[in-house]
Amino acid sequence: MNIPGNGLGRFGLAGLTLAGMAAIWWGITRYGGMLNINTRGEQVLAFVQVCLALVFVFYLPAISRRVKESLYRRQSQQDSVLPGEEGRVALTPPHHITVGEIRQTLRYQYGRAWSRKVRILLIIGSVRDVEQLTPKLTQELWQEDQGTLLLWGGDPGAAVDNAWFTALRKLRYRPADGMVWVTSGFDGVLTTMNRTKPRLTPDEMDSVSHSLKLRFEALGWKLPLYVWSLYEGGNEKNGRITQPVGCLLPAGCTPQIVAEQFTALASLLIEQGIQQICGQPQHNFLLALADQLTRKPETVTEPLSVLLNPYRPQPLAGVVFSEASVEAGRSVRHHWGRDNRWETIPDSVLWLPAGLRPRKQGVNWMRGMSVAAAALMLLWAASMTVSFIANRHLVAIAQEQVRLASAEKQPLAVRLHALSALQKTLSQLEYRSQHGAPWYLRAGLSQNDDLLAALFPHYGERAQPLLRDAAAHHLEEQLTAFVQLPPDSPLREKMTKTAYGQLKQYLMLTRPEKMDAAWFATTLMQDWPQRSGIADAVWQGSGPSLLAFYAASLASHPQWRLPVDDGLVSQVRTRLIRQLGQRNSESTLYQKMLAQVANQYADMRLADMTADTDASRLFSTDEVVPGMFTRQAWEQAVQPAIEKVVAERRDEMDWVLSDTKQTAAQSTSPEALRARLAERYFADFSGAWLDFLNSLRWQRAATLSDAIDQLTLMADVRQSPLVALMNTLSVQGRTGQTGEAIADSLVKSARQLFNRDNSPVIDQRSGARGPLDATFGPVLALLDNRDGGTPTSRLSLQTFLTRVTQVRLRLQQVTNATDPQAMTRLLAQTVFQGKAVDLTETRDYGSLVAAGLGQEWSGFGQTLFVRPMEQAWQQVLTPAAESLNAQWRSAVVEDWNSAFGGRYPFKNTSSEVSLPLLAKYLDSETGRIARFLQTRLNGVLHKEGSRWMADSINAQGLTFNPAFLQAMNTLSHLSDVAFANGEAGLHFALRPGTADGVMQTELVIDSQKLVYMNQMPVWRRFSWPADTEAPGASLSWISTRAGTRQYGDFPGAWGWIRLLDKAVVSAYPGTSSSWSLSWKAPDGLLLNYTLRTEAGEGPLALLALRNFTLPETIFSVRASAERVPLTDDIPGEEGY
């Protein structure tokens, strides 16, 4: 039996699958070129791979679930949670196995098209009621007979078996054709065995309605619902008459319609029931049912009205009444005895109205696709209509434009205007050909390419006389005028550039492959602003676009070329070659070449050069190296670009003036051009790298531990940013290098063998040679560990790093010592005393390395090889400097202040400084100050003459207190003048001088008198201090108006110095050893003397001690909150 069915669901899914595959194929063919998928084989392979990937993704959850189940089962067996042999346990087959069994059985009975021949009904209801209608269905889950498949849907009062419903969804595209609710709840008025059944309550019906909704959701389909009212009947088997009893309901049914249907049904049941009881009175089911529907129809209609609730209606398609089945069960599993009571439902599912047909839950893709397809067809038809009209209009316009441009009797302005309109149409067609025509011109009717091919020949025929021939005539006139200029005409030089451009324009018309449309149109209009037969404004407005379009089209239509006048071209070239010197600019070629590669490579930053190391801990910079100045750019882009420029130079720049390659080669050698371009590039290459490397700045270390960490990272070959940077420089610095050929090496070896006496000791040209050797040579030599080479090459990065490691170990010993501060002071004190240590030797080695790199690398060398050691040395010196300041205060300054504080000459008081005690401090050999400086600061401070100078090498990182150096130089000079023999002693001479109003002066210095009475002045020798019991100095005078008067009397050893302090001192003209002394008396008279010294300023030098203060610090040390002040003295030192 072949029952037709509805297969749109299955084919709809297949259609979606095919549409998806078509979309994938379209995407691969359309955009595959972006992924280098070009050939048909590659496209097919990519299509298969994508489809397999999507299938794998689709089934990945099932595969994952199956794997997890297997792993869980195996683990459970190992843990004894499940028995090892499960075959002895009767397992319930999974639902998917049951569905597979159903599908296999139906396929065996009805063939592969079983889904179109079998009607599937989902039976729900209580187990008792369903067993009375279809015996054993609740146990076997499915039964089939005569093309009808019954599936057990569960009890409405029980929970939904989601696993079973999920498995049923895979049985067929539409799992079932209808749902049958079997219930005996309507048998409420029939009395059987003297008892009455209760009627179905609204609450029970609500539960049933909700249960139906849940099953529809679990199944994914909303099925038409049939209510099967089951009545208990007699047990008589013989003679029972079965027939379909019920009614089918329309879509949108209401309780009133149901009541009307039952009323009509009751009349039919009475007629049939009377006929049945006439033959067999015991079979009164039809009459009893008719009695119920006639006298109490509400027992059926009221419960059903709940299912017809307009706010939540169920798709009620019909109601069937019957007694319990008799002899319906079969001994064969999954088989039941179908009788004529079932004829109504299976047949009715095929002809259900639209509102009751099975409907898939969610979006109806099939319906949506149908609507979309219909809309697409309408849209396509409209598009074709619009496209036809638009294309027809476009063709008509083009025909009219060609006709106007061909009318030779029309004025020139009209023809040019028509040609311009035709040109715009061609431009529009070309643009659409490249980028696609507008939507309203497509729909399969686009005539764009055909119209473009048909219009261009017409355009060429009209444009040649109007544009090409007219332009050629103008250019020929101009070039002829240039050729006819006299040799001595000043216009020849002035018109050379213009004539060159005119010749280039003329040759472009004859050689379409050389045409530059934009340049041609612009230059020609500048030279041809007026044209006869047309207004200047019109020509200047439309001429550039006309000429530009014709010039742009000439290359693709070489048949439009202008016949060349060889004689005129030869004459013009001869004149121009004489006028033009260097015809091409190498600077322009170089800039053009750089512009081509400027944006192809990313700029190199410090992080790129130091690989995975942490360079920010050592040095940093904000500068970058342009990407075009890298080895990769040279090898991949710049070098090929130079070769291309050299190869095309003659073709790009010399074709105007020469047709022969020999002439161009003789004027400019390609090899020379290549060398000059490469030389310019490598000069910029070197400059870019030098600017970047010299901009590096070393990171400041706040403490000695930070400096040690920096040195550790710096010397670690695996993690050192310095090593990584130098490796980068080794690669970049060898850009463009060429190794020595084998033949050249053999020849050089033979020459050295026969000319041993003349062979150089050092071969400066051995190894690879490159254009960057002049710049990167010192760095590459620093990285070269081979023996020999120049003396500078003995300096190596490896040696420097080894020395840095030694310094780091030495500093770590200091920081790990029991008293790190004392160890630091001892280390620094060793250098202060003039002894070399590892740190200073490495610092000197770094300075030597930096100097060996040359002036170009000064910033780079100072930052990477000098600054680290200076910083570490400064961290060592800083606490030592503080300690030395403390020693200076305790050993010298405190005793000095105790002995001399508040005494003259340091303070203007009556008490005076002891000269012998002062000599113990100022003696240049054994004085306390000199001995302190010589023993404690011998390594960082040395004496040049009478001045103390800081050592330029060992004092790096130290800042001497300027006041300290000035004080030491003052005391050193004073020691040389006044304490030359270890004790205070000065010898000098005084000569009195005349003065207006002064008759006599008397000067006494330590009992040594000089009396002057205006006679011839003579020199008198004095000694200071003199050995006398009454030391002191006095000055008196006698004026013409008064007797003897005293200027001042200053007792004590410093009396003479006190008297000098009152004098006005000035240098004596003509000599450097004499000074003029002048005391102004109270009466205004001047007391004049001349001082002549034996050494320096003599006693005047002691005036420098007035208000003199000995500085308390030797070094200027910045305060540091993190550093603990060093106050302990170095063991073994004694104070002064």
Secondary structure, DSSP 8 states (H G I E B T S, - for coil): -------HHHHHHHHHHHHHHHHHHHHHHHHGGGGT--SHHHHHHHHHHHHHHHHHHHHHHHHHHHHHHHHHHHHHHHTTSS-S-GGGS-----HHHHHHHHHHHHHHHH-TTHHHH-EEEEEEE-HHHHHHHSTTHHHHSEEEETTEEEEE---TTS---HHHHHHHTTTSSS--SEEEEEE-TT--S--BTTB------HHHHHHHHHHHHHHHHHHTEE--EEEEEEE------TT------EEE--TT--HHHHHHHHHHHHHHHHHHHHHHHHH-TT--HHHHHHHHHHH-THHHHHHHHHHT-TTS---EEEEEEEE--SS-B-SSTTBB---GGGSHHHHHTTS--GGGS-EESS--HHHHHHHHHHHHHHHHHHHHHHHHHHHHHHHHHHHHHHHHHH-TTS-HHHHHHHHHHHHHHHHHHHHHHHH---GGG-TT---HHHHHHHHHHHHHHHHIIIIIHHHHHHHHHHHHHHHTS-TT-HHHHHTHHHHHHHHHHHHHHH-GGG--HHHHHHHHHHH----TTS-HHHHHHHHHHHHHHHHHHHTT-GGG-----HHHHHHHHHHHHHH-SS-S-HHHHHHHHHHHHTTTS--B-HHHHTTTS-GGGTEE-S--B-TTSSHHHIIIIIHHHHHHHHHHHHHHHSTTT-S-HHHHHHHS-HHHHHHHHHHHHHHHHHHHHHHHHHT-EE---SSHHHHHHHHHHHH-TTT-HHHHHHHHHHHHHTTT-B---HHHHHHHHHHHHH-TTTS-SS-TT-S-B-TTHHHHHHHHHHH---S-S-GGGG--HHHHHHHHHHHHHHHHHHHTSSSHHHHHHHHHHHHHTT---HHHHHHHHHHHHHHHH-GGGHHHHIIIIIHHHHHHHHHHHHHHHHHHHHHHIIIIIHHHHHHHTT-BTTSSSSSB--HHHHHHHH-TTT-HHHHHHHHHSTTTEEEETTEEEE-TTTTTT--B-HHHHHHHHHHHHHHHHH-TTSS--EEEEEEEE--TTEEEEEEEETTEEEEE-SS----EEEEES-S-SS-EEEEEEEESSSSEEEEEEEESTTHHHHHHHHSEEEE-TT-SSEEEEEEE-TTS-EEEEEEEESSTTGGGGGGGGTT----S-SB-----TTS----S--TT----
